[in-house]
Amino acid sequence: MVNTNENKPPHHVVIVGGGFGGLYATKALNDADIKVTLIDKRNFHLFQPLLYQVATGALSPADISSPLRSVLSKSKNTKVLLGEVNDIDPQAQLVFMGDEEISYDSLILATGAKHSYFGKDNWEDFAPGLKTVEDAIEMRHRIFMAFEAAEKETNPEKRSRWLTFVIVGAGPTGVELAGAIAELAYHTLKEDFRSIDTKETQVLLLEGLDRTLPPFAPELSQQAEASLTRLGVTVKTKTLVTNIEDDIITIKQGDEVTQIAAKTVLWAAGVQASPLGKVLAKRTDAECDRAGRIIVEADLSVKGYPNIFVIGDLGHFAHQNGKPLPGVAPVAMQQGEYVASLIKQRLKGNTVASFSYTDRGSLAVIGQNSAVVDLGFIKFTGFVAWLFWLLIHIYFLIEFDNKMLVMIQWGWNYFTRNRRARLITGKELLQNDYDNTEKNRQAVNV
């Protein structure tokens, strides 16, 4: 009797997205008799929690990025494709990259999220968010160009606008950005300029809710705000941004409406699901939440499609305690490993319990020697929390050389307060700066 299983092709898992969820799912399938195809529009995995350090010149993009082919070079069952999935046919079990189609037996979507301006998309030109390497480089350009422009500015009012930085949103990203910019202005750059005193810099952190770091315990939020204040950051809670135009930010606190003049506005106030969420919802009639995330079943699958899974920031999972899980890296990591395990067990004919997230704690850094850590059973702040934050982030960096590079950079930054990656880059923006300078010169010559 012929064993037909010998001629049957291996189960094909297509994973879209090489972030934390997609990469951890891929690596967890390494030891299985399964064919894996990982598709991403970038050829690298990005360690997003440290993007703010690229934006403020502490690290370079390569320090927190790892080439996907290098990371998965020993996963012989895995094929990596560079491309962007723009459509799905769940009935035919196909994904499409332009005109190219790829069949799947199981599909894992892990394309993450991007920043949201709550319907005010025109604000993006004035207030960039922080989700990609390009976002970080754009922020870095704006931050350091502001000091350069202030150095050349002779009008005190215009100079003040260049030296005013507004960060919208006091979650972990906003808090970390505010603290890093304050350290730049009051420590790193204080001896670098001749016409300006960088200590005159104003760093404003705006939050719509009643405290910083809303996901954290109230006592940690208070500690974080106190640490930010000591750094020189002005924190404004219960503050809503109602308009951003050119260099004027309109805010509302209760019934009072005021305006802030600032050349640099940075956005850290909200996220929405990647565009692939809308495509999947249309093709499967899946339900979405207000942020465009796909509401998933208890096993992270799409309702009616048990072989399609949505993980990480693209998914809305509220089966554990009635509240959706936060959009943080540990959630995506655990979900990626869970779905990989589920697929392997299904192929063996076994059933798997519903996904359950294990919250091992939250942490955020405020500045040098200052952080807040909540591990559930213990909460602590200050220098010990800062050391813990450093160790955790080093541990979760993907490749060994990244770990070494970041440790060396952080050690150097700690003792010198220097940030070696303070590069102003971007051909188009530099050309605009040059063109404006030439126009000014021509006006003077005329």
N, C-alpha and C positions, 0 to 999 in steps of 0.2 A: 504494500500500500504506500502511495506517494504522500509525503508530508508537504502539503500545500503551503504551510507557513514558511518553508525554506525559500520559496520563490516570491513571497510577499514582500514588497518594499517596506523599509522601516517607516514607522510613524513619523510624519513630518510636522515639526513645530515651527511656526513662523513667529518671530518676536519682532515687534516694531518699536524701536526706541532703545538706545543704549545708555540710558540713565541708570540710576540705582536699581529700579525695579527690573528693567530689561536685562541688565548685566548680571544681576544676582540670579535671575531665572535661567539665563544661559549657562552660567557656571554650574548651577545645581543640576543641569541636564548632562553635564560632561561625562558622567559614568554610565549613562543609559544607552541602550541599543535603539537610539532615536536619532533621526536626522534633524538638525537645527539650522535655521537660517535667521540671522540677526540683521535687520535692516535699520539703518540710521542715516539721516541727511548729513551727519558729521562723521568724520573718521576717528573720533576720539570720545572717550568718556570724560565728562566734566564734573569735578567735585564742587558742586554749587555752593555748599556752605561757606567756602572761602572766597567766593567771587568778590565780596566787598573788599578783601585785601588786595586784589588786583586793581579794583577801582580807586584805591587810595595809595597805591604805589608800594605796598609792602611785599607783594609777590608778583611774579610774571605769569602770564597765562599758562605757559608750559609747566610751571610748578604744580598746577592743580589739574592738569589734563593728562590722560593716558591713551595712547593709540589703541583702538579696539582690537586691531589685528594682533598687536603685541600682547595685549592682556589675554587674548583667547588663542594664542599660537599653539598651545598644547592641547586645546580642545579639538581633537581631530574629527569629531562628528559635527563641528560647527562651521558654517560658511557665513562670512560677513559680506554684506552688500552695501555700497554707498548709494543712497537714493532716498527719495521721499515718497511715501505711500499716500496717494491722493484719492483712492476709492477702494471699496470692498464689495464683493459679491458673496454674501453669506450662504446663499443657496448653492452656488457652484463651488463654494469654498476657495475663493480667489482673492488675492490682494493685487492692486495695480500700482505700478510706478510709471506714470505716464502711459506709454503704449505697451509696456512690459507687464505681463501677468505672472503671478507665482501662486501655485496651489498650496493648500495646507490641509492638514488633518486637525490640528489644534492651532488656535491663533491667540497670541498674547499681545495686547495693546498697552504700551507704556510710554506714551508720547508726552506726558507731563502737562504743564500749564505755562501760561505766560501772564504778564502783569495785566491788570484790569483797571480802567479809568472810570468805571461805573457809568458808561454811556458817554463820557466826555473824551472820546478818542483823540480829539484835536489837541488835548493837553500833552500828548506824548512828545510833540516837538519841543515843548518847553520843559518837560519834566520826565527824563528817561527813567525807565525801570531797570531792574537788575536780574536778568535770568540767563543771559548768554555771555560768552566771551566778548562779543561785539558790544553788548550793553556795558560791560565793565570797562572796556577801552574807551567808549564814548564818555562814560562818567569820569574816568581818569583824565581825559582831555579837558573836560569842562572844569574840573576841580583845579588842576594845575594852571590852566590857561587863565582862570579867574585871578590868581595871584600875579601872573605875568602882566595881565591887563591893568590890575591895580597899581603895579609898580610904575607903569607909564602914565597913569591918569593923574592930572593935576587938579581937576575939579573935585573938592572934598565929597560932595554929594554923590557923584558918579563913582568915586573910589569906594565909598561906603557900600554901594550896591554890589560892586565886585567882591567885596569882602564879607558879604552876607550870604550864608548858605542855608537853605530851607530843605529839610527832609520831611516828607509827608508819610506818616505811618510809623508808629512806635512799637511794631513787633520786633522780633530778633534782628531782621535785616536793617530796619530803620535805626534801632539802638546801636548796632555795631557800626553802621555808617557814620552816625553822629559822633560817636566816641572816637572813631579813627580820624575824622576830619578835625575835631578839636585837638587831638594830639599832634596832627600835622601843623596846625596853625600856631599852637602855643608852645610847641617843643621842637619838632623836627625842622621847621622852616624859619625859626625866629632869628637866626643869624645870617640867612641867605639873601636877604634883600636890603637895599640901601635907601629907597625912597618911602617905603611903607614899614609900619610896625605890624607884623602879622598877629600880634596879641590884640589888635583892634578888631579882629575877625569876630563875626557873630554867627553862631551855629544854632539854628532854631529847629526843634523837633516837634512836629504837630501830630496829635492823636485825637481821633474822633470820640473814643471812649474815655472813661474817667481815670485811666491809669496807663502807664507804659507796660509793655509786655503782658497784654491781656490774658494769654494762655497760662501764665505762671501764677503761682500763689500770690495773694495780695502783699504779703510781707516782702517777697522777693521783688515785686514791682516797686515797692517803696525804696528798697535798697538800691535798685538799679537807677531810679530817678535821682536819688541822693548822690550816687557815684557820677552820673552824668553832670549834675549841677557842679560838683567839685571840679570836673574837667573843664567847665566853662560853657556847657550846653544849656540853652534856655528851653525848657520843656513846657509845652502848652497842651494840656489835655482838654477834653470836651470841646475840641476845636475842629470845625468842619471847613474844608476848602470849597469855596463856591465858584471860584474862577481863577484861571491862570492865563495870563496874556502878556506876551513879551516879558518884561521884568517886574510885573506887578502880580502879587498873589493876594486874592481877596479871601478873607477868612471870616467865619461867624462863630462867636462864642456866646451862646444864649441868644439874646436879642441884639447884641452888639456886633456890628459889621466893621471891620477894619481892613486896611491894606498894608502889605509888606513889600518894600522895594528890594528885590534881590535878583541878581543875574543868574544864580545857580540854584535850581530847584531839582531835587531828586525824589523819585517816586518809590515808595515801599509800602503801599497801602491796600493792595488787593491783587487777587489772581483770578484768571478764568481758564477753563480747559483749552487744550490745543484744538485747532480746527478739525482734527480727525474725529473728535467727539461728535460734532454735528453730522459728519458723514455716516458714522456708525449708527447714530440715532435715526437718521433718515432711512438707512438700509434695513434696520432691525426693529423699528418702532420702539426702541428703548427709551425709557423715561430719563430725563435730565433734570438736574437741579438748576438753581438760578445762575450758578457759575459755569454751566455747560458741562458739568461732570456727569458721567453715566452712572445711574443708580444700579448697582450690581446685586446679584443674589448672595446668599451667605457663603458660597464657595467662590466668590469673585467672578462668576460667569454672568453673561448677559441673559436676561430673562428670555426663555424660548430657544436659546442657543448655547447648550452646555459645553460646546467646544470653543467658544469665544470668551476670553477672559480680559478684564480691564483692571489694571493695577496702578498704584502710585497716584499722582495728582490728577490723573484723568478719571479716576473712579470715585464714586460716592458710596462708601460702605458704612452703614449705620445699624448693623445687626447686633452689635456687641452691647451697646448701652443706649441706643436710640439717637446718638449724636454721631455725625460723620467724623471719621478719623482725620487728624490734622495732616496737612500736606508737608510732611517732613521725611527726610531720607530713611530713618528706621522703619517707617510704615512701608515704604516701597520695597526695601530690602526683604522684610519678612514676607510680604505678599509675593514677591518674585520667587522666593524659596518655597513657599507654600504651593503655588500653582505648579511649579516643577515637580514637587512631590506628588501632588494630586494626579498629574498626567501619568507619572510612572506607576502609581498604584492602580489607576484605572486600567492600564494596559495589562496588569497582572490579575485583573478581575476583582480588585479590592475596592472598598469604599473608604472615603476619607471624611473626617469630621469637618464641620464648618471652620472657616478661618477665624482665628482669634489673635488679636494683636496684644503683644506683651510690651507694655510701656515701661521702658527701662530708665525713663527720666528725660528732663529737658534742661538745656543749658544755653546761655548766651553770654558773650563777652562784651564788656563795656569799654574797656581800655586796658592799658598795661597794668598788670597786677590786680585787675578788677573784673569779676565775672559773677554770674549767679547760676547755681546748679540746684535742680530739684530732682532727686532720685526717688521720690515717693516716701521712703522710710526715713530720709534725712534731707535737709535743705541747708546749703551753706553758701557763703559769698566771700568776696575778697580774694586774697592772694592764693589760697588753697584751691578755691573754685577756678581761678584763672589757670593754675597748673593742671588741674583736672581737665579743663576745656582743651588745653594744648595737647595733652596726652591722647584724649579721645579722638581729636581730629587727625593727629599723626597716625593713630592706629587704623582709621578707616580710609586713609588715602590708599589708592589701589596698588600702586607699584612701589617697590623698594627704593628706587632712585628718587621718586617724588618725596617719599618720607625723609630721606637724607637731605635733599635740597631744602625742603621746608624747614627742617630742624636747624640747619645751618643758617638760613636766612633769619629765622626767628631769634636765634641766639645772637646774631650780629645786631639785629634791630633792637634787641633788649638792652644791650650794653652801650650802643651808640645812639639810640633813638633815631637812627637813620633809616630811610626807605629807599633802597637802591633802584627800584623799578619806577621812578618818578618820570616816566617818559610821556611827552606830549606827541601823540601820533595821530594819523588820519589824514590822508592826502587831500581829500576834499575840504575838510575843515581848515587845514593849514593854508590851502589855496584861498579860501574865503578870507582868512585873517590877512593874507598878503594883499589880496585885492582891496580890502578896506583900507589898509595902510597906504597903498598906492593912490587911492582916491583922495585920501587926506592930503598927501603930498602934492597931488595935482591941484587941489583946491588952494593950497598955500601958494604954489607957484603962480597960479592965475592971479 
